[in-house]
Amino acid sequence: MSARIAILASGGGSNAQALITHFAGPARAAGEIVWVGSNREDAGALQRARDAHLSVGVVRDPTDASALRAQLSDAGADLLVLAGYLKLVPAQVVAYFRGRILNVHPALLPAFGGEGMYGLRVHAAVVAAGAKISGA
């Protein structure tokens, strides 16, 4: 069965692009990206999705679980991937997608998450903390 994948991203979209590229190739049989959303209208992730002729949406109020669920439902998503999404996903959305959410994050959570923890900042925090183990 092929997964219908929705992506949430806040920034430039390099992680989203990796997923777009992956599922446009031989992995197409395993899944299809059906929607890319962002909390920022100017997010590069949305432009990357448009360039790939994918449906996009703006999450105007990231705390509005009903609106986000409606967008995901309208897209027919059955798997949600957080690919650099810098907002907290409402509990109702997490509950709805229980067991069907993947979070692309470059370090172990919750130790290296939260405000400002994205990109190279995460790696710098891991090194500064002297962590012996890290990873996605």
C-alpha positions as CSV (number, residue, x, y, z in Angstrom):
1,M,0.0,0.0,0.0
2,S,1.3,3.4,-0.9
3,A,1.4,6.1,1.7
4,R,-0.2,9.5,1.1
5,I,2.4,11.8,2.6
6,A,1.9,15.4,3.9
7,I,5.0,17.4,4.8
8,L,5.1,20.4,7.3
9,A,8.2,22.6,7.0
10,S,9.0,26.1,8.2
11,G,12.1,27.1,6.3
12,G,14.1,26.7,3.1
13,G,12.9,23.2,2.6
14,S,16.0,21.2,2.1
15,N,14.6,18.3,4.0
16,A,11.3,18.6,2.1
17,Q,13.2,18.7,-1.2
18,A,15.0,15.5,-0.3
19,L,11.6,13.8,0.3
20,I,10.2,15.3,-2.9
21,T,13.1,14.0,-4.9
22,H,13.1,10.6,-3.2
23,F,9.4,10.0,-3.8
24,A,9.6,11.2,-7.4
25,G,12.1,8.4,-8.2
26,P,12.0,4.6,-7.6
27,A,10.4,5.0,-4.2
28,R,7.2,6.3,-5.9
29,A,5.5,2.9,-5.3
30,A,6.0,3.3,-1.5
31,G,4.5,6.7,-1.2
32,E,3.3,9.9,-2.8
33,I,3.6,13.4,-1.4
34,V,0.1,14.9,-1.6
35,W,0.6,18.2,0.2
36,V,3.3,20.5,1.7
37,G,2.4,23.0,4.3
38,S,4.2,25.7,6.2
39,N,3.4,28.2,8.9
40,R,5.2,30.8,6.7
41,E,3.8,32.0,3.4
42,D,7.4,32.8,2.2
43,A,8.9,29.4,3.2
44,G,11.2,28.0,0.6
45,A,9.6,24.6,1.2
46,L,6.4,25.9,-0.4
47,Q,8.2,27.1,-3.5
48,R,10.1,23.8,-3.8
49,A,6.7,22.0,-3.6
50,R,5.2,24.3,-6.2
51,D,8.2,23.7,-8.5
52,A,7.4,20.0,-8.2
53,H,3.7,20.7,-9.0
54,L,2.6,19.6,-5.5
55,S,-0.4,21.0,-3.5
56,V,0.6,23.5,-0.9
57,G,-1.0,25.3,2.0
58,V,-0.3,27.8,4.7
59,V,-1.0,27.0,8.3
60,R,-2.1,30.5,9.3
61,D,-2.6,29.6,13.0
62,P,-0.3,26.7,14.0
63,T,-2.3,26.3,17.3
64,D,-5.6,25.7,15.4
65,A,-5.9,21.9,15.4
66,S,-9.2,21.9,13.5
67,A,-7.9,24.0,10.6
68,L,-4.7,22.0,10.3
69,R,-6.6,18.7,10.5
70,A,-8.9,20.0,7.8
71,Q,-6.0,20.8,5.5
72,L,-4.5,17.4,6.1
73,S,-7.8,15.7,5.6
74,D,-8.6,17.6,2.4
75,A,-5.2,16.4,1.0
76,G,-6.0,12.8,1.9
77,A,-2.8,12.5,4.0
78,D,-2.3,9.3,6.0
79,L,1.3,10.0,7.0
80,L,2.6,13.3,8.4
81,V,6.3,14.2,8.1
82,L,7.7,17.2,10.0
83,A,10.7,18.3,7.9
84,G,12.0,21.3,9.7
85,Y,8.7,22.4,11.1
86,L,9.4,24.8,13.9
87,K,6.0,24.9,15.5
88,L,4.4,22.6,18.1
89,V,1.9,20.3,16.4
90,P,-1.4,20.5,18.3
91,A,-2.2,17.4,20.5
92,Q,-5.4,16.7,18.6
93,V,-3.4,16.4,15.3
94,V,-0.8,14.2,17.0
95,A,-3.5,12.0,18.4
96,Y,-5.2,11.7,15.0
97,F,-1.8,10.7,13.3
98,R,-0.7,8.5,16.2
99,G,1.9,6.1,14.9
100,R,1.9,7.9,11.6
101,I,4.1,11.0,12.2
102,L,7.8,11.2,11.5
103,N,10.0,14.1,12.7
104,V,13.2,14.9,10.8
105,H,15.4,16.4,13.5
106,P,19.2,16.2,13.6
107,A,19.6,15.2,17.3
108,L,17.8,13.2,19.9
109,L,14.7,14.8,21.4
110,P,13.7,16.2,23.8
111,A,17.3,17.1,24.8
112,F,18.1,19.2,21.8
113,G,14.8,20.6,20.7
114,G,12.7,23.7,21.3
115,E,13.1,27.3,20.5
116,G,16.1,28.0,18.3
117,M,17.0,24.4,17.9
118,Y,17.3,23.9,14.1
119,G,20.1,23.5,11.6
120,L,23.7,23.8,12.8
121,R,22.5,25.2,16.1
122,V,21.4,21.7,17.1
123,H,24.8,20.3,16.3
124,A,26.6,23.1,18.2
125,A,24.4,22.4,21.2
126,V,25.2,18.7,21.1
127,V,28.9,19.4,21.0
128,A,28.7,22.1,23.7
129,A,26.8,19.7,26.0
130,G,29.5,17.0,25.5
131,A,26.8,14.5,24.6
132,K,28.2,11.1,23.9
133,I,25.3,10.0,21.7
134,S,23.4,12.0,19.1
135,G,21.5,11.3,15.9
136,A,18.2,11.7,14.1
